[in-house]
Amino acid sequence: MNTGDAIQEQVERASSLLTDTAEHIRKAFPSIIAAILLLAAGMLIVRLITRIIGKATDRSKIDGAAKNFLISVIRVFLYVIVIVMALSVLNVPMSSILTVLGAAGLAVSLALQNCLTNLCGGFIILFSKPFSAGDTVELDGTIGNVSSIGILYTKLKTLDGKTVYIPNGKITDAKIINFTADPARRIDLTFNIAYSADFASARRIIMDVIKENKLLLSSPEPVVRMSSLNENSVTVDVLVWTANDNYFTARYDLTEGVKAAFDREGIEIPFRQLDVHLKND
C-alpha cells in the first residue's frame, strides 16, 4: 500500500467516525436539550426551595449556624437529585449512576475521614445545642467566648484575646463546660487568716463586704465557712453568686474588698515564715 492509499484510508475512517458521531448527536439531541432544560429548571427549583426553607427557619428558633448548615445539606442533596434525573434523561443506566455515586462516596469518605468526623460533630453541636455563639465555655481544655460555630470547626476567642479553632469532632468527644448556660454563676474564693485572728470577726467582715457589693446576689445565700486548719493558717471558703455578665468584675471587687477590710480591722493574713532559735552553749 502506497502513501496515498494510506492517507485516503485514514480520511475515510475519520469521515465515518464524524458521520457516526453526528448521527448519534442527532438522535440524542432531543434528550440533550431535555437534560439541559431539566438542569436549568432543577437549579431554579432548588434555589426556590432553599429560599422558602430559609424564610421558614428565620421565623423559628433555630440557631443561625444550624440554619445555614441545614440549608447547605438540603441544597447539596437536591442538586444530586437533579443531576441524577438529568443523566437518566440521557438514557444513562440508573445502575451505572448508583455505582458511580457509591464509588465516589466511598473514595471521598476514605480521603476525608477526619473532615467527615468534624462534619458529624458540627451537626451534633448545631442541633443538640450544648452551647451557642456568645457563650463562655471550656472546650477541649480551652476557655473562651464562642465566636462562631462552623460545619468543621468552632471558633473561640480566649480571655487573653487569642483566636482558637477547635475541630468539632474533638468537641463532641470531650467534656464541655458552659459557664453561661445559667443566668447566675458562683464565685468560689478562699482566704487564709492567722490562728491568732478571730474567725467570727473575719466572717462578719467578709459578710459585710459581700452586702456592700451591689453586683453580688443575696439569693442563693452567701456561704462563709471555715474549711481547713493548715500548718500556718486557717482557710475560709467564700461562696457567693453573681450574674454571669458580672462574674469577673464581682470576683475582683470581692477579693480587693476583703483584703482592704482585713487590713483595716487588723485581721492578719499569714505568710510562710521560719523562726530560728539560737542557743548559747
Summary of the structure (lengths in Angstrom):
residues: 281
radius of gyration: 35.9
end to end distance: 130.3
largest distance: 130.5
contacts: 741
relative contact order: 0.07
helix: 57%
strand: 19%
